């Protein structure tokens, strides 16, 4: 089974934004920082959110992160689609199909947190994050 949900990007305010969404929607919020996975040596970013996920009692899932240093950030275009599940072959197929005519920004390959992960912009300008759990 796979899931599809919005993924929000922030410029250093992901923790505050997700706490706000939790106060409005309720649910359980989990979060990890760039520093926890050794993804940044920048002292200004070590404690910023690499990934946050809010699971609400109504079945909503909202994900977010702070944009890594050096990546562009523009308010208004800071929403992507997250596609995740546990069937790596299926997810790889979707990743490759979505990337046709688009741009792969992070190749679909093993990630430091133990999953297989990639990012792309499809031919219509929509950003996608694809994650195969425990691969």
C-alpha positions as CSV (number, residue, x, y, z in Angstrom):
1,X,0.0,0.0,0.0
2,X,1.2,3.5,-0.8
3,X,0.1,6.9,0.5
4,X,-0.1,10.3,-1.1
5,X,-0.1,13.5,0.9
6,X,1.0,17.2,0.9
7,X,4.6,18.0,1.9
8,X,5.2,21.6,3.0
9,X,8.6,23.4,2.9
10,X,9.6,26.2,5.2
11,X,12.6,28.5,5.6
12,X,13.5,27.8,9.2
13,X,9.9,27.8,10.6
14,X,8.8,24.2,10.1
15,X,8.8,23.4,13.8
16,X,6.6,26.4,14.7
17,X,4.3,25.8,11.7
18,X,3.8,22.1,12.5
19,X,3.1,22.9,16.2
20,X,0.5,25.4,15.0
21,X,-1.1,22.8,12.7
22,X,-1.1,20.3,15.6
23,X,-2.9,22.8,17.8
24,X,-5.5,23.3,15.1
25,X,-6.0,19.7,13.9
26,X,-4.8,17.7,16.9
27,X,-3.0,14.4,16.6
28,X,0.6,13.1,17.0
29,X,3.5,15.1,15.8
30,X,6.9,13.5,15.2
31,X,10.0,15.4,14.0
32,X,13.7,14.9,13.3
33,X,16.4,17.5,12.7
34,X,19.2,17.7,10.1
35,X,21.7,17.2,12.9
36,X,20.1,13.9,14.1
37,X,21.0,12.3,10.7
38,X,24.3,14.2,10.1
39,X,22.7,16.0,7.2
40,X,24.2,19.4,8.0
41,X,27.2,20.9,9.6
42,X,25.8,24.4,9.4
43,X,25.2,25.5,13.0
44,X,22.2,27.5,11.9
45,X,20.6,24.4,10.4
46,X,21.6,21.5,12.7
47,X,18.4,21.9,14.8
48,X,16.1,22.7,11.9
49,X,13.5,20.2,10.8
50,X,14.6,17.6,8.3
51,X,11.2,15.8,8.5
52,X,8.1,16.3,10.5
53,X,4.9,14.4,10.3
54,X,1.5,15.1,11.8
55,X,-1.0,12.2,12.0
56,X,-4.5,13.5,13.0
57,X,-7.4,11.7,14.6
58,X,-9.4,12.4,11.4
59,X,-6.9,10.4,9.3
60,X,-5.0,13.4,7.8
61,X,-1.3,13.2,7.3
62,X,0.7,16.4,6.9
63,X,4.5,16.4,6.3
64,X,7.0,19.3,6.4
65,X,10.6,20.2,6.5
66,X,12.9,23.2,6.5
67,X,14.6,23.8,3.1
68,X,18.2,22.7,3.3
69,X,20.9,25.4,3.0
70,X,21.6,26.2,-0.6
71,X,18.3,25.1,-2.0
72,X,15.9,27.7,-3.3
73,X,12.9,28.7,-1.3
74,X,9.9,30.7,-2.6
75,X,6.8,31.3,-0.7
76,X,3.8,30.2,-2.8
77,X,5.7,27.3,-4.4
78,X,6.6,25.6,-1.2
79,X,4.2,22.6,-1.4
80,X,5.2,19.2,-2.9
81,X,3.5,15.8,-3.1
82,X,4.9,13.0,-0.9
83,X,4.5,9.4,-2.3
84,X,5.5,6.7,0.2
85,X,5.0,3.1,0.9
86,X,6.9,-0.2,1.4
87,X,7.0,-1.6,-2.2
88,X,10.3,-0.2,-3.4
89,X,9.9,-1.7,-7.0
90,X,6.4,0.0,-7.3
91,X,7.7,3.3,-5.9
92,X,10.8,3.2,-8.2
93,X,8.5,2.7,-11.2
94,X,6.4,5.7,-10.2
95,X,9.5,7.8,-9.5
96,X,10.9,7.0,-13.0
97,X,7.5,7.6,-14.7
98,X,7.0,10.9,-12.9
99,X,10.6,12.0,-13.8
100,X,10.1,11.4,-17.6
101,X,10.3,14.9,-19.1
102,X,11.0,16.4,-15.7
103,X,14.0,16.8,-13.6
104,X,15.4,14.5,-10.9
105,X,16.7,16.7,-8.1
106,X,17.7,13.8,-5.7
107,X,18.2,10.3,-7.2
108,X,16.1,7.5,-5.9
109,X,18.7,5.7,-3.7
110,X,19.4,4.6,-0.2
111,X,19.1,7.4,2.4
112,X,20.8,7.9,5.7
113,X,17.6,7.0,7.6
114,X,17.4,3.5,6.1
115,X,14.8,4.0,3.4
116,X,15.2,4.6,-0.3
117,X,14.4,8.2,-1.2
118,X,14.4,10.5,-4.2
119,X,13.0,13.9,-5.3
120,X,11.9,15.2,-8.7
121,X,10.0,17.9,-10.4
122,X,7.6,16.5,-12.9
123,X,7.1,17.9,-16.5
124,X,4.3,20.2,-15.1
125,X,6.5,21.8,-12.4
126,X,5.1,19.8,-9.4
127,X,7.7,18.6,-6.9
128,X,7.5,15.0,-5.7
129,X,9.2,13.3,-2.7
130,X,9.2,9.5,-3.1
131,X,10.1,7.2,-0.1
132,X,10.3,3.4,0.1
133,X,10.3,2.4,3.8
134,X,12.9,0.1,5.2
135,X,14.5,-0.8,1.9
